[in-house]
């Protein structure tokens, strides 16, 4: 669609769907995406026409968007690395098997077992919904028992999980 607008100039959606032999909804969806990417501009007239921005401007806009996303990913990576260093969490080299947990009952049973076997510290990383489920199924009681035995509970980290 961008190529069509670059080649033939400003168009309304109707000629675009005919020339591209597609549905009008697809044209609108694609135009909206191109507008969001800064590659197409709509007119402000009552009969909206769409114009492609210069190719160099469109590519620059796309590049800036990707650079912004990359910067955000780098920021999150640094945040995770810092949290990792703060927690001094070290995955065990001895773990060689995995268990697939298929339902909430299995997850709760396994979590309780793991927490009960903890001697010093417990780190819970979960979305807010996971913490709610933990309280509903008694996991928080098991964590409190760990604290009574002298262990510590590390603060739950929920902001990292979308």
Residue pairs with C-beta under 8 A, 6 or more apart in sequence:
1 16
1 20
1 27
1 30
1 31
1 34
2 34
2 39
2 40
2 52
2 58
4 11
4 16
4 19
4 20
5 11
5 16
5 40
5 50
5 51
5 52
6 52
6 55
8 19
9 51
10 43
10 49
10 50
10 51
11 49
11 50
12 47
12 48
12 49
12 50
13 24
13 27
13 28
13 31
13 48
13 50
14 24
16 27
16 31
16 50
17 23
17 24
17 26
17 27
20 27
31 40
31 42
31 50
34 40
34 50
34 52
35 41
35 42
35 50
37 58
37 61
37 62
37 65
38 53
38 57
38 58
38 61
38 62
38 65
39 52
39 53
39 58
39 61
39 62
40 50
40 51
40 52
40 53
41 50
41 51
41 53
42 48
42 49
42 50
42 51
43 49
43 50
43 51
52 58
53 61
76 160
79 160
80 160
83 157
83 160
87 123
87 154
89 123
99 110
101 107
101 110
104 133
104 137
108 133
108 137
108 138
108 139
111 134
111 139
111 142
112 138
112 139
112 142
115 122
115 139
115 142
115 143
115 146
116 142
116 145
116 146
118 146
118 151
119 151
120 150
120 151
120 152
121 151
121 152
121 153
121 154
122 143
122 146
122 151
122 152
122 153
122 154
123 154
124 131
124 134
124 143
124 153
124 154
124 156
124 157
125 156
125 157
125 158
125 160
125 161
126 134
126 156
126 158
126 161
127 158
127 161
128 158
131 156
131 158
133 139
134 140
134 143
143 153
146 153
147 153
